[in-house]
Amino acid sequence: MASAKTGTAAVEYDSVGNDYLERRKLKKGVAGWVLLASLGVSYVISGDYAGWNFGLAAGGFGGMLIATCLMGLMYTCMVLSLAEMSSSMPSAGGGYSFARRAMGPWGGYLTGAAILLEYAIAPAAIAVFIGGYVNELVGLDGPWVYAAFYAIFVGIHLWGAGEALKIMMCITALAVVAIIVFIVGLIPHFSADRLFDIAVSSDAAGASTFLPEGYLGIWSALPFAMWLFLAVEGVPLAAEEADDPARDMPRGIITAMVILLIFAACVLLLAPGAAGAEAMKDHAAPLVGALQAVYGESSWAAGFVNLVGLAGLIASFFSIIYGYSRQVFALSRAGYLPRSLSVTNSRKVPFMALIVPGIIGFLLSLTGEGDLMITMAVFGATLSYALMTLSHILLRRREPDLERPYRTPGGTLTSGIAFVLAIVAFLSTFVVSLEAALWSGVFYLAMIAWFGLYSRHHLVAQAPEEEFEAIARAERELG
């Protein structure tokens, strides 16, 4: 066993056999940039169907509009930063691997644990929402529905990454068609007056028709604005399975972000602009509700979007399962999590990294607290965004000669904007739900304790994310 120092915290590496990495290989070349772009949209698209509209209740249309512009700017800047890092350091660890290189094992693990908090909890919340949708369609809900969806979609992922990503793209395409139907159907019925029909609060500072909940409403709407983009940062988790990461990762994640920005603008303007912000602010299915308000409850457009809306939820559920499995795989392969979780099967799929978090997610879904779990996921997401964008800044300064097939426009100014906005968004989770923030903190501290007390003494030097440290250490010794 060798010992190494990173900053002020000691880590130790266990020696492993030659076959260690052979038993932990993913299948390369299964995803081009189109599939990667589809993956990025798939991660997020359920947020277009539901959840974002609660920001109207929190801040009115004006508050939600400003919050969406701020979060759209944050995600765009972060995506441009991730495009650079994923093209130069393609790894299944995604943000964790970038932070590991920039800030050492502790920084890497803190980032990976935050991402895992987001990606492990979000599918459980979506499973609850799927249950509600299925109940509306066929009258079934509860544990059996959650279990069935986990079993089916974890099973598809066990079939193989290439097959799963193609099925995912088809489901996402169906959800996109429904959004296009929504957009085309409501453009002729848009009225700006309906955007501002929420009653103005009498005791909120800065309250007006534009900001009915005052300035604080902008702050409160930030987490809901994030639902329009949440999880697009998961595209780099597919880097080891991409055809040509240097070319495909930037194309895929940037294309996905452009599509998501267009969808965000359309749903935010058209749903309240056609049906009224007051009617949409707490609607369980705002896209369907807006179409029903215009065309009637029995209209084919509302019925189509209602039926296909389930595909949007399924797309995000399906893709985030993929995301959590790759994050668990990378952390496990390097020894940060139990190593058995990273073993791959004959199809080069990390089966335990799919199954174990799936079981945990199913158990969480039994609480039925979908909204609470989404806010907990936002807690982990914003924390990881701050750490990932900080990693971009540090790598630009410390490793200016690192090969970068794609370079972020604006450099560290771009990632700096994302960093500041991520901190603001992180703090807003305490405003929206102190309970969710505190529960998130408990889970996050438990993961930190695992690393501090055990896994930092059992890292794997041969893991891709750790290899550069071994090279740098050897160079120091030679020097």
N, C-alpha and C positions, 0 to 999 in steps of 0.2 A: 504494500500500500504506500502511495506517495502522498505527501502533504504539500499544500500550496496555500498561498495567502492572496486574497483579493480585498483590497482596501484594508479595513481593520478586522474583518471576519475571516476566520480560518475555515477552509473546506478541505475535505479529504477524498481521495479517489481510490476506489477499489479496482483491482486488476480483474479483467474478465477474459474469458476464452475467445479463441479466434472465431468461433461460430456465433458469438453474441449478436453482432450486427446482421449476420446472414439470416437469423431467425426474426429479424425486425426490419424487414424491407417492404416498402410500398411499391406498387406497380407504377412504373414511370410511363409517361407519354400517353396518358388516357384523357388529358384535357387540353384543348387548344383555347385560344382567347375567347372564342364565342361561348364555349361551355363555362369558362371562368366568369364572363360577364353575366351569363344566365344564373350562375351560382350567387353572384353578388346581388342580383335582383331578387332571387329566390329567398335569400336570407331575410330580406326586408319587407317583401310585398304584403304580408299580413297586416303590417302597420298602416297600409293605405286603406284597408277595409274596416278597421276598428281600432279604437284606442286614442288616436290623435285628436279626435273631436272633443275629448274631455278637457283639452287645452282651451276650448272655447268657454267652458264653464269656469276655468281657472282665471282666464284673462280677457275674455271677450275676443271678438275677431281681431281687433288691433293688437292686443297682447299676444295672441297666438301667431299673428303675422310677423311681428317683430321677433318673437322667439324662434319661429321657423327660419327666418332669414339668418339669425345668429347661428342656429344649429346647422343650417345648410352650409354656411361659411366654414364652420368648424369641421364638418365632415369632408368638405371639398379640400380644405388645406391638409387635413390628416390623410386623406386618400392619396393626394399627390406626394406626400412624404412616404407613405407606405409603398407606393409604386416604385420609388427609388430604392428603398431598403430591400424589398422583396426581389427586385431584379438583380441586386448585387449579392444578396445573401439568401438564396432560395432554400427554405427549410420548412418542414411540416410544423415547426414551432411557431411560425408567424411572428407576432409581436414579442413573444417571449424570447425568441432567438435574437431579435434585434436588440432588445434590452440587455440580454446576457452579454452580448459583445460590447455594448456601450457602458454598462454599469456593473458588470461582474455577476456572480451567481445570485447574490441577494437581489439585485435589481431585476435580473431575469426571472427569478422565482416570484417576486412580488407582482410583476407584470403578468406572468403566466397564471398565477392564482386568481388575479382579478378577472382575466379573460375567462377562466374556467368557472368562476362564480357566475358570470353573465351567461355563458353557454350551457351550463348545467341546469340553471333555474328557468331560463326562457322557454325551453320545450315543455316543461311542466305547466307553465302558465298557458301556453298555446294549447296544450292538451285540454285544459279546462274550457277554453274558448271553443275548441272543436266540439267538445261535449255539448255545449250550449247550442251550437249550430246544428248538430245531429239531432238534438232533441226537438228543435223547431221543424226539422224536415221529416223525421220518422218517429219521434216520440221516445227516443232512447237517450240516456245520459248516465253519468256516473262512472264508477270504477271499471266496469266491463268495457265501456267505450274507450277510456284512457288506455287500458291494458291492450285492447285490440289494436289501437293505432301505434302504440309503442312496438308491439310484437311485429306488426306488418312492416313498418318502415325501418326498424332495426334489422329485420330479416332481409329486406331488399339491399341494405348496405352490406350485409354479410355476403351477399351474392357477388359483389365486386364493385370497385369504385367507378369504373367506366360505365357499367350498366346503371348504377345508381344515379350518376350525374346526368345521363341521357334521359332517364325517367323523370328526374327532377326538372330538367329543361322543358319537357312536355307539359308537366303540371303547371310550371311557371308560365308557359305560353298561354295556357287556358285562362289563368288568372289575369294575365295582361290583356287578353281579348275582352274580358268582362270590364276592365277599367276603361278600355277604349269605347265600349258600348255606353258606359256611364258618361264619359266625356262628350261624345257625340250627341247623346240624348239630352244633356242639360245645357249645353252652350246656348241654344236658342231661348232658354228660359232664365238666363242669368240676370239678376238685378242687383246693383250695388247697394240699394237701399236695404235689402234683406240682410246684408252683412252686419248691420248695426242695430238690430232689433232687441238686443239684450238690455234689460233695465240697468240703469247706471246706479252703482252703489253710492249710498249717501255719506258714508264715512271713510272711503278709501282715498288716500292721498293721490292727487292727480287724476281722479276719476272723470271720465268724459264719455261721450257717445262712442268714441274710438277706443278708449280704454275704460270700459265699465267697471273694472276692478282696480283701476289705478295703476301706478307704476309697479306695485308688488305683483300684479297680475302677470306681467311679463316674466318675472322671476319664476312664478308658480307654473307657468305654461311651458318652461324649458324642457322638463322631462317628457312631456307629451309630444312636443315638437320633435324630440329625438326618435320617437316611434316611427317617424317617416323615413328614417335612415339607419336605425339601430341594427348592427351586426354586419353591415357591408364590409367592415374591417376584417371579416373572416376570410375573404378571398385568398390572402397570402398563405393560409393554412393548407392550400392545395398545391403549393409551389413544387413539392417533390414529385407530384404526379402530373405536372404540366409538360407539354411537348417541349417548349423552349421558354423557360422561366424568364430569361432576360428580355425577351420580346413579348411574351404572352401575358405576364403578370401586369405590367403597366397598362397594356391595351384593355385587358379584361376588367380590372378594377375601376379604371377611369370611365370606360363605357357604361358600366353599371351605375356609377355615380351620376352621370349625365341623365340617364333614364330615370333614376330615382328623383332627381331634382325636378324634372318635368312632371312626373306623377304627383309629387308633393304640391307643386303649384296648382295643378288641376283640381285635386280633391279638396284642398283648402279653400279655393275660390268658389268652385262650382256647387259643392254640397250645401254650404250655408247661403250661397248666392242664389240658389234655386228654391230651397225650402225654408230658409231663415236660420240664423245662428242660434236663436232660442230653441228651435225644434231639434237642431242637430247636436246641441252641446252635451246631451247625456244619452243619445240614441245608441242602442247596442249595435246597430248596423247602419251607419250614416249614409253609405252609398245607396243602399237599398231604400232607406227612408226618404232620401231626397228624390229618387225616381218615383216612389209611391206618392209623394206629395204633389208631383207634377202630373203623372200619368194615371194615378190610381193604383190601389193595392193589387188589383188583378192584371195589371199590364204585363206584357211579355218581357219588357226590358227589366222591370223590377224583379220579376220571377227568375229571369236568366241570371242577373247579377246575384240574386239571393242564393241560387243553386251553385253557381260557379264560385261564389265567395268562399265556399268551403275549400276550393282548390287553392285559394290564396293562403289560408291558414295552414293547409297541408304542406304547401311549398316551403313555408318558413319552418314548420315543424321538421320536415324532412331534411332540409339543408342544415339546420342548426345541429341536428343529430350528427351529421357529417362533421361539422365544425368541432363539436366537443370531442369527438373520437380522435381527431388529428391533434388537438391540443393535449389531450391525455396521453396519446401515443408519444409525442415528442418529449413531454416532461418525464414520462416513465422511462423511455429509452435512455435518457441522460441520468436517471437515478433520482430525480426529484420526487417522483411518485413511485410506488411499488413497481418493480421491473416486469412483473408478470403481465401488467396491463399493456405492454407494448409488443408482445409476441404476435406475429401475424400468421394467418392460416395459409393454406395452399393457394388461395387467390390473392395473396398479399394484402389481406385486410386485417387490421388490428381488432380482432373479435372481442377481446376482453375490454378494450377501450370503448367499444360500442355497447356491450351488454351491461357492465357494472354501472356506469353513469345512467343508463336507461332505467335500471331498476331503482336507483336513487330518485331519478326524475319522476317515475311513476308513483313512488311513495309520497313525494312532495305534492303531486297533483291531487292526491286524495284529500288534501286540506280544502280544495275548492277555492283557494284564495288567489285567483288569477291576477287581479289588479295588484295585490301586495307583492306577488312574485315578480311581476314585470318591473315594479319600482326597485326591487332588490337587484334585478338584472341590470337596471340602469346604473345603480351604485357601482357595480363591478365594472361596467362598460366605461363610465367616465373616468374612473381611476386608471384603467388600462390605457385610455386615450392620452391622459397626461403623461404617463410613463413612456408610451411609444413615441410621442412627438418629442419628448425630452431626449430620447435615444437618438432621434434623427439629428437634433442639434449637437449633441455630444460627438456623434460619429463624424459629422461634417468638420468639427474642430479638431478632433483627435486623429482622425484617419483621412486626411484630405486626398491621399493618393489611392484610396480604396477604389477598385474598379466599379464604376457606376454606369451600366448600360443606359439607364434613364436617370436624368437629373431633375429634381424637383424645381419647377419654376419659382423664382423668388428665394430659393435656398432656405436658410434658417429663419428668415422673416415669415415665410409661409408656415413652417412648423411651429414657430413661436406664437402666431395667431391662434392656431389650433390648441396649443398648450394652455394658453390663458383662458380660452373659452371652455376647455375641458374642466379646468378648475372651477370656473363659475357654475357649469352644469352639475359637477359633483356636489357642490354645496347646496344646489337647489333641491337635491333629493331629500335633504333634511327638512326643507320647507314643506314639500309635498306630503311626505309621510315619515315622521320621525321613527315610527315603529319599524317600517321597512328598512330604514337606514341602520337602525340599531341591530336588527336581526342580521343584516348583511355584514355589519362589523363583527358580530360574534362568529359567523362562519369564516370570515376572512382571517380573523385572529387564530382560529383553530388550525387553518391551513398553514399559517406562518409558524405556529408552534410545532407542527409536524416537521417542517424544514429545519427550524432552529435546533430542535432536540434530537432529530434522527437523520433525515435524508441528506443534510449537508455533509455528513460524515461518510456518505456512501455514494458519491457521484461517479459517473462513468467517463473516464478521460477520452475514450474512443468515440463517444457520441459526436455527431457533426457540430453541435453547438459548443462543445467543449474543446474540440481539436485545435482551434486557433489559439486557445490559451496555452495548450501544451507546446505549440510551435513558438509562441512568444516567450514562454519560459525557457525553452531550449536556446533561443537566440540571446536571451539575457545571460544565461550561463556561459555561452560561448564568448559573449562580450566581456 
